Amino acid sequence: MAAYDATPAGDIRRAITGDDDPALIADAMIAAADRPGAPLRLPLGPDCYQYVRAALVARLENHEAHRDIALSVAADV
């Protein structure tokens, strides 16, 4: 229903009906699970990969912005 397009339900529907091939998704999941050091999280698809990467980069930038405070609590030895 169009009424749900701008809601989280609409987001989920778009994610499920995206352009990614379900068979390729299944193959990628199996291949990743079979690798040594299988990932805990596997963002599949170009959009998902970019969203996750952008979120992680932003978190790292935020982390680095507070480096001086984080390191300032080390006791002098």
N, CA, C and O atoms as CSV, one atom per row, in Angstrom:
chain,resi,resn,atom,element,x,y,z
A,1,MET,N,N,0.831,-1.183,0.000
A,1,MET,CA,C,0.000,0.000,0.000
A,1,MET,C,C,0.877,1.248,0.000
A,1,MET,O,O,1.889,1.317,0.698
A,2,ALA,N,N,0.479,2.205,-0.776
A,2,ALA,CA,C,1.245,3.444,-0.883
A,2,ALA,C,C,1.372,4.163,0.458
A,2,ALA,O,O,2.339,4.891,0.680
A,3,ALA,N,N,0.413,3.967,1.344
A,3,ALA,CA,C,0.438,4.629,2.650
A,3,ALA,C,C,1.657,4.215,3.471
A,3,ALA,O,O,2.074,4.950,4.367
A,4,TYR,N,N,2.224,3.068,3.181
A,4,TYR,CA,C,3.358,2.560,3.950
A,4,TYR,C,C,4.712,2.856,3.309
A,4,TYR,O,O,5.747,2.496,3.870
A,5,ASP,N,N,4.723,3.503,2.146
A,5,ASP,CA,C,5.983,3.735,1.428
A,5,ASP,C,C,7.016,4.504,2.237
A,5,ASP,O,O,8.206,4.200,2.142
A,6,ALA,N,N,6.612,5.476,3.021
A,6,ALA,CA,C,7.555,6.317,3.770
A,6,ALA,C,C,7.761,5.833,5.196
A,6,ALA,O,O,8.190,6.608,6.051
A,7,THR,N,N,7.465,4.569,5.468
A,7,THR,CA,C,7.600,4.010,6.815
A,7,THR,C,C,8.674,2.932,6.814
A,7,THR,O,O,9.141,2.528,5.749
A,8,PRO,N,N,9.072,2.462,7.989
A,8,PRO,CA,C,10.020,1.337,8.031
A,8,PRO,C,C,9.510,0.108,7.264
A,8,PRO,O,O,10.303,-0.629,6.678
A,9,ALA,N,N,8.218,-0.107,7.269
A,9,ALA,CA,C,7.670,-1.237,6.500
A,9,ALA,C,C,7.977,-1.068,5.016
A,9,ALA,O,O,8.291,-2.042,4.332
A,10,GLY,N,N,7.887,0.157,4.518
A,10,GLY,CA,C,8.230,0.423,3.126
A,10,GLY,C,C,9.708,0.190,2.858
A,10,GLY,O,O,10.081,-0.319,1.801
A,11,ASP,N,N,10.550,0.563,3.818
A,11,ASP,CA,C,11.991,0.322,3.683
A,11,ASP,C,C,12.285,-1.164,3.561
A,11,ASP,O,O,13.078,-1.583,2.718
A,12,ILE,N,N,11.642,-1.956,4.409
A,12,ILE,CA,C,11.845,-3.415,4.377
A,12,ILE,C,C,11.357,-3.990,3.053
A,12,ILE,O,O,12.035,-4.823,2.453
A,13,ARG,N,N,10.197,-3.556,2.597
A,13,ARG,CA,C,9.664,-4.060,1.328
A,13,ARG,C,C,10.628,-3.747,0.190
A,13,ARG,O,O,10.885,-4.599,-0.660
A,14,ARG,N,N,11.163,-2.527,0.171
A,14,ARG,CA,C,12.118,-2.179,-0.889
A,14,ARG,C,C,13.391,-3.014,-0.791
A,14,ARG,O,O,13.951,-3.412,-1.813
A,15,ALA,N,N,13.845,-3.276,0.411
A,15,ALA,CA,C,15.057,-4.091,0.589
A,15,ALA,C,C,14.830,-5.514,0.091
A,15,ALA,O,O,15.701,-6.106,-0.547
A,16,ILE,N,N,13.677,-6.041,0.383
A,16,ILE,CA,C,13.375,-7.421,-0.017
A,16,ILE,C,C,13.204,-7.533,-1.522
A,16,ILE,O,O,13.592,-8.539,-2.117
A,17,THR,N,N,12.634,-6.525,-2.135
A,17,THR,CA,C,12.359,-6.572,-3.571
A,17,THR,C,C,13.389,-5.794,-4.374
A,17,THR,O,O,13.090,-5.318,-5.470
A,18,GLY,N,N,14.590,-5.661,-3.844
A,18,GLY,CA,C,15.645,-4.907,-4.515
A,18,GLY,C,C,16.133,-5.580,-5.785
A,18,GLY,O,O,15.555,-6.561,-6.252
A,19,ASP,N,N,17.203,-5.038,-6.327
A,19,ASP,CA,C,17.747,-5.525,-7.601
A,19,ASP,C,C,18.687,-6.707,-7.453
A,19,ASP,O,O,19.118,-7.270,-8.460
A,20,ASP,N,N,19.015,-7.096,-6.245
A,20,ASP,CA,C,19.974,-8.178,-6.042
A,20,ASP,C,C,19.329,-9.531,-6.319
A,20,ASP,O,O,18.149,-9.747,-6.041
A,21,ASP,N,N,20.126,-10.426,-6.868
A,21,ASP,CA,C,19.664,-11.758,-7.264
A,21,ASP,C,C,19.676,-12.690,-6.056
A,21,ASP,O,O,20.735,-12.919,-5.472
A,22,PRO,N,N,18.516,-13.236,-5.666
A,22,PRO,CA,C,18.461,-14.109,-4.487
A,22,PRO,C,C,19.381,-15.325,-4.586
A,22,PRO,O,O,19.952,-15.746,-3.579
A,23,ALA,N,N,19.533,-15.891,-5.773
A,23,ALA,CA,C,20.414,-17.048,-5.931
A,23,ALA,C,C,21.877,-16.649,-5.699
A,23,ALA,O,O,22.636,-17.392,-5.076
A,24,LEU,N,N,22.266,-15.475,-6.203
A,24,LEU,CA,C,23.633,-15.002,-5.979
A,24,LEU,C,C,23.857,-14.668,-4.510
A,24,LEU,O,O,24.952,-14.874,-3.986
A,25,ILE,N,N,22.830,-14.157,-3.845
A,25,ILE,CA,C,22.929,-13.876,-2.415
A,25,ILE,C,C,23.183,-15.170,-1.650
A,25,ILE,O,O,24.065,-15.224,-0.792
A,26,ALA,N,N,22.418,-16.205,-1.955
A,26,ALA,CA,C,22.600,-17.496,-1.285
A,26,ALA,C,C,23.991,-18.050,-1.555
A,26,ALA,O,O,24.645,-18.549,-0.639
A,27,ASP,N,N,24.451,-17.968,-2.798
A,27,ASP,CA,C,25.795,-18.451,-3.138
A,27,ASP,C,C,26.874,-17.689,-2.358
A,27,ASP,O,O,27.832,-18.285,-1.866
A,28,ALA,N,N,26.706,-16.369,-2.252
A,28,ALA,CA,C,27.685,-15.550,-1.530
A,28,ALA,C,C,27.693,-15.900,-0.045
A,28,ALA,O,O,28.757,-15.952,0.572
A,29,MET,N,N,26.527,-16.138,0.529
A,29,MET,CA,C,26.452,-16.499,1.945
A,29,MET,C,C,27.160,-17.822,2.206
A,29,MET,O,O,27.893,-17.955,3.185
A,30,ILE,N,N,26.943,-18.790,1.340
A,30,ILE,CA,C,27.582,-20.098,1.495
A,30,ILE,C,C,29.088,-19.973,1.315
A,30,ILE,O,O,29.860,-20.545,2.085
A,31,ALA,N,N,29.509,-19.221,0.291
A,31,ALA,CA,C,30.942,-19.043,0.049
A,31,ALA,C,C,31.613,-18.361,1.236
A,31,ALA,O,O,32.713,-18.748,1.631
A,32,ALA,N,N,30.964,-17.353,1.805
A,32,ALA,CA,C,31.539,-16.645,2.950
A,32,ALA,C,C,31.630,-17.563,4.168
A,32,ALA,O,O,32.617,-17.525,4.901
A,33,ALA,N,N,30.609,-18.381,4.383
A,33,ALA,CA,C,30.601,-19.286,5.532
A,33,ALA,C,C,31.664,-20.373,5.392
A,33,ALA,O,O,32.179,-20.873,6.391
A,34,ASP,N,N,31.987,-20.734,4.163
A,34,ASP,CA,C,32.987,-21.776,3.922
A,34,ASP,C,C,34.422,-21.266,4.028
A,34,ASP,O,O,35.346,-22.077,4.088
A,35,ARG,N,N,34.638,-19.971,4.054
A,35,ARG,CA,C,35.988,-19.410,4.137
A,35,ARG,C,C,36.523,-19.496,5.556
A,35,ARG,O,O,35.761,-19.435,6.520
A,36,PRO,N,N,37.837,-19.638,5.680
A,36,PRO,CA,C,38.423,-19.513,7.022
A,36,PRO,C,C,38.189,-18.081,7.517
A,36,PRO,O,O,38.344,-17.123,6.759
A,37,GLY,N,N,37.824,-17.946,8.760
A,37,GLY,CA,C,37.551,-16.622,9.305
A,37,GLY,C,C,36.297,-16.006,8.726
A,37,GLY,O,O,36.280,-14.821,8.394
A,38,ALA,N,N,35.239,-16.805,8.601
A,38,ALA,CA,C,33.980,-16.317,8.032
A,38,ALA,C,C,33.534,-15.044,8.751
A,38,ALA,O,O,33.691,-14.930,9.967
A,39,PRO,N,N,32.978,-14.087,8.002
A,39,PRO,CA,C,32.579,-12.819,8.610
A,39,PRO,C,C,31.398,-12.976,9.564
A,39,PRO,O,O,30.529,-13.826,9.369
A,40,LEU,N,N,31.387,-12.138,10.599
A,40,LEU,CA,C,30.232,-12.120,11.502
A,40,LEU,C,C,29.058,-11.417,10.840
A,40,LEU,O,O,27.900,-11.749,11.093
A,41,ARG,N,N,29.361,-10.453,10.000
A,41,ARG,CA,C,28.342,-9.721,9.256
A,41,ARG,C,C,28.774,-9.671,7.803
A,41,ARG,O,O,29.957,-9.517,7.502
A,42,LEU,N,N,27.812,-9.800,6.907
A,42,LEU,CA,C,28.126,-9.835,5.486
A,42,LEU,C,C,27.160,-8.932,4.729
A,42,LEU,O,O,26.081,-9.372,4.334
A,43,PRO,N,N,27.538,-7.674,4.526
A,43,PRO,CA,C,26.662,-6.778,3.774
A,43,PRO,C,C,26.707,-7.153,2.293
A,43,PRO,O,O,27.753,-7.053,1.652
A,44,LEU,N,N,25.589,-7.574,1.768
A,44,LEU,CA,C,25.535,-8.037,0.379
A,44,LEU,C,C,24.813,-7.028,-0.503
A,44,LEU,O,O,23.777,-6.475,-0.132
A,45,GLY,N,N,25.375,-6.810,-1.652
A,45,GLY,CA,C,24.806,-5.874,-2.611
A,45,GLY,C,C,25.558,-4.554,-2.554
A,45,GLY,O,O,26.059,-4.159,-1.501
A,46,PRO,N,N,25.634,-3.886,-3.677
A,46,PRO,CA,C,26.390,-2.632,-3.745
A,46,PRO,C,C,25.870,-1.560,-2.785
A,46,PRO,O,O,26.663,-0.897,-2.116
A,47,ASP,N,N,24.568,-1.386,-2.711
A,47,ASP,CA,C,24.011,-0.356,-1.820
A,47,ASP,C,C,24.306,-0.683,-0.368
A,47,ASP,O,O,24.759,0.178,0.387
A,48,CYS,N,N,24.056,-1.909,0.022
A,48,CYS,CA,C,24.283,-2.323,1.408
A,48,CYS,C,C,25.756,-2.158,1.769
A,48,CYS,O,O,26.079,-1.635,2.835
A,49,TYR,N,N,26.632,-2.593,0.904
A,49,TYR,CA,C,28.066,-2.466,1.154
A,49,TYR,C,C,28.444,-1.006,1.395
A,49,TYR,O,O,29.162,-0.698,2.345
A,50,GLN,N,N,27.961,-0.107,0.533
A,50,GLN,CA,C,28.299,1.310,0.667
A,50,GLN,C,C,27.709,1.925,1.932
A,50,GLN,O,O,28.371,2.733,2.584
A,51,TYR,N,N,26.467,1.556,2.297
A,51,TYR,CA,C,25.846,2.082,3.517
A,51,TYR,C,C,26.627,1.651,4.752
A,51,TYR,O,O,26.897,2.460,5.639
A,52,VAL,N,N,26.987,0.377,4.804
A,52,VAL,CA,C,27.723,-0.136,5.955
A,52,VAL,C,C,29.110,0.503,6.015
A,52,VAL,O,O,29.566,0.890,7.091
A,53,ARG,N,N,29.775,0.614,4.883
A,53,ARG,CA,C,31.101,1.227,4.852
A,53,ARG,C,C,31.038,2.669,5.340
A,53,ARG,O,O,31.855,3.089,6.160
A,54,ALA,N,N,30.068,3.423,4.837
A,54,ALA,CA,C,29.928,4.826,5.239
A,54,ALA,C,C,29.677,4.937,6.745
A,54,ALA,O,O,30.230,5.815,7.407
A,55,ALA,N,N,28.847,4.048,7.279
A,55,ALA,CA,C,28.561,4.078,8.717
A,55,ALA,C,C,29.821,3.768,9.526
A,55,ALA,O,O,30.075,4.409,10.545
A,56,LEU,N,N,30.602,2.800,9.082
A,56,LEU,CA,C,31.824,2.441,9.803
A,56,LEU,C,C,32.874,3.546,9.725
A,56,LEU,O,O,33.553,3.827,10.713
A,57,VAL,N,N,33.010,4.163,8.576
A,57,VAL,CA,C,33.954,5.272,8.425
A,57,VAL,C,C,33.553,6.421,9.347
A,57,VAL,O,O,34.406,7.027,9.995
A,58,ALA,N,N,32.258,6.719,9.408
A,58,ALA,CA,C,31.784,7.792,10.293
A,58,ALA,C,C,32.072,7.458,11.752
A,58,ALA,O,O,32.470,8.334,12.519
A,59,ARG,N,N,31.876,6.207,12.141
A,59,ARG,CA,C,32.173,5.806,13.517
A,59,ARG,C,C,33.655,5.940,13.817
A,59,ARG,O,O,34.027,6.405,14.894
A,60,LEU,N,N,34.510,5.539,12.877
A,60,LEU,CA,C,35.952,5.649,13.079
A,60,LEU,C,C,36.383,7.111,13.168
A,60,LEU,O,O,37.232,7.457,13.990
A,61,GLU,N,N,35.809,7.965,12.336
A,61,GLU,CA,C,36.126,9.387,12.409
A,61,GLU,C,C,35.732,9.967,13.762
A,61,GLU,O,O,36.470,10.767,14.337
A,62,ASN,N,N,34.578,9.567,14.268
A,62,ASN,CA,C,34.137,10.025,15.575
A,62,ASN,C,C,35.078,9.522,16.663
A,62,ASN,O,O,35.432,10.257,17.585
A,63,HIS,N,N,35.472,8.272,16.544
A,63,HIS,CA,C,36.401,7.664,17.496
A,63,HIS,C,C,37.722,8.438,17.514
A,63,HIS,O,O,38.237,8.774,18.581
A,64,GLU,N,N,38.258,8.713,16.341
A,64,GLU,CA,C,39.527,9.428,16.240
A,64,GLU,C,C,39.416,10.851,16.761
A,64,GLU,O,O,40.389,11.390,17.289
A,65,ALA,N,N,38.254,11.468,16.623
A,65,ALA,CA,C,38.069,12.844,17.086
A,65,ALA,C,C,38.221,12.969,18.603
A,65,ALA,O,O,38.463,14.061,19.117
A,66,HIS,N,N,38.081,11.861,19.310
A,66,HIS,CA,C,38.187,11.879,20.771
A,66,HIS,C,C,39.426,11.156,21.283
A,66,HIS,O,O,39.501,10.779,22.453
A,67,ARG,N,N,40.388,10.970,20.399
A,67,ARG,CA,C,41.613,10.236,20.746
A,67,ARG,C,C,42.357,10.895,21.898
A,67,ARG,O,O,42.814,10.216,22.817
A,68,ASP,N,N,42.476,12.208,21.849
A,68,ASP,CA,C,43.242,12.901,22.888
A,68,ASP,C,C,42.614,12.711,24.264
A,68,ASP,O,O,43.327,12.559,25.255
A,69,ILE,N,N,41.298,12.720,24.328
A,69,ILE,CA,C,40.624,12.503,25.608
A,69,ILE,C,C,40.825,11.059,26.064
A,69,ILE,O,O,41.117,10.804,27.233
A,70,ALA,N,N,40.669,10.126,25.141
A,70,ALA,CA,C,40.800,8.709,25.489
A,70,ALA,C,C,42.199,8.406,26.030
A,70,ALA,O,O,42.340,7.659,26.998
A,71,LEU,N,N,43.217,8.975,25.417
A,71,LEU,CA,C,44.591,8.693,25.822
A,71,LEU,C,C,45.034,9.519,27.031
A,71,LEU,O,O,46.069,9.231,27.632
A,72,SER,N,N,44.271,10.526,27.384
A,72,SER,CA,C,44.671,11.418,28.462
A,72,SER,C,C,44.552,10.791,29.853
A,72,SER,O,O,45.030,11.371,30.827
A,73,VAL,N,N,43.937,9.644,29.961
A,73,VAL,CA,C,43.721,9.040,31.275
A,73,VAL,C,C,44.813,8.039,31.651
A,73,VAL,O,O,44.762,7.442,32.726
A,74,ALA,N,N,45.795,7.853,30.777
A,74,ALA,CA,C,46.871,6.909,31.077
A,74,ALA,C,C,47.694,7.418,32.259
A,74,ALA,O,O,48.120,8.572,32.281
A,75,ALA,N,N,47.905,6.557,33.221
A,75,ALA,CA,C,48.718,6.916,34.378
A,75,ALA,C,C,50.181,6.997,33.970
A,75,ALA,O,O,50.660,6.183,33.180
A,76,ASP,N,N,50.877,7.965,34.503
A,76,ASP,CA,C,52.319,8.057,34.260
A,76,ASP,C,C,53.015,6.933,35.011
A,76,ASP,O,O,52.791,6.736,36.205
A,77,VAL,N,N,53.841,6.217,34.312
A,77,VAL,CA,C,54.537,5.101,34.929
A,77,VAL,C,C,56.010,5.383,35.004
A,77,VAL,O,O,56.773,4.552,35.497
